[in-house]
Every structure is written in structure tokens, then in C-alpha cells.
Amino acid sequence: MEESLYLLIPISVLLVFIIGAMFWWALRSGQYDDLEGPAYRILFDDQDELGRKEEEKNAGADEEEQLQKP
């Protein structure tokens, strides 16, 4: 039983340092700078895309009308 602790304790300490280093890297690289922005972008991207598609359709229809008028 004690022999397994000689292996498990150093492995757990090493794992803690690795996880801490990964967390520190994530903080320094800006992973947690904007936590709410991506959630709002997901909600509003579809509306913007639909609006652009409608504008493109309307613009295409306007161009066809202008070509047919003369």
C-alpha cells in the first residue's frame, strides 16, 4: 500500500503543475478576456446574415427593374 503512494503522490503533484501551467497560459493568451461576447455573437449572427441576404435580394431586384425600364 505504501509503495503505491511513492508513485501516486509525485504523479499527482506533476499533474497539478501541468494543469496550473495550462491555466496560466490560457489566462495570459486572453482566453478569458470576453466571456459574454461569443454568446451574443451566436444570437445575433443569424439575424445579420438574414438581413444581408434580404438586402442582396432587394438589390438584385432593383437592378433588374432598372435594366428593364429603359
C-alpha positions in Angstrom: 0.0 0.0 0.0 2.7 2.5 0.9 4.7 1.6 -2.2 1.9 2.8 -4.4 1.9 6.2 -2.6 5.5 6.7 -3.6 4.3 6.6 -7.2 0.9 8.3 -7.0 2.0 11.4 -5.0 4.7 12.6 -7.4 2.4 11.9 -10.4 -0.4 14.0 -8.8 2.0 16.8 -8.0 3.2 16.8 -11.6 -0.3 16.8 -12.8 -1.2 19.8 -10.7 1.8 21.7 -12.1 0.8 20.8 -15.7 -2.8 21.9 -15.1 -1.7 25.1 -13.4 0.7 25.9 -16.3 -2.1 25.3 -18.9 -4.4 27.6 -16.9 -1.8 30.3 -16.6 -1.1 30.1 -20.4 -4.9 30.4 -21.1 -5.1 33.5 -18.9 -2.0 35.1 -20.4 -3.2 34.4 -24.0 -6.6 36.1 -23.5 -8.8 33.0 -23.4 -10.9 34.5 -20.7 -11.0 38.2 -21.7 -14.5 38.2 -23.2 -16.8 35.6 -21.7 -20.1 37.0 -22.9 -19.3 38.2 -26.4 -19.3 34.9 -28.2 -22.7 34.0 -26.7 -24.2 37.3 -28.0 -22.5 36.8 -31.4 -24.2 33.5 -31.8 -27.6 35.0 -31.2 -27.1 38.0 -33.5 -25.1 36.5 -36.4 -28.1 34.8 -37.9 -30.1 38.0 -37.9 -27.3 39.9 -39.5 -26.9 37.2 -42.2 -30.6 37.1 -42.9 -30.7 40.9 -43.2 -27.8 40.8 -45.7 -29.5 38.1 -47.8 -32.7 40.2 -47.9 -30.7 43.3 -48.9 -28.9 41.3 -51.6 -32.3 40.0 -52.9 -33.7 43.5 -52.9 -30.6 45.0 -54.5 -30.8 42.3 -57.2 -34.4 43.1 -57.9 -33.8 46.8 -58.1 -31.0 46.3 -60.6 -33.3 44.1 -62.8 -36.0 46.7 -62.6 -33.6 49.4 -63.7 -32.4 47.3 -66.6 -35.9 46.7 -67.8 -37.2 50.3 -67.6 -35.3 52.0 -70.5 
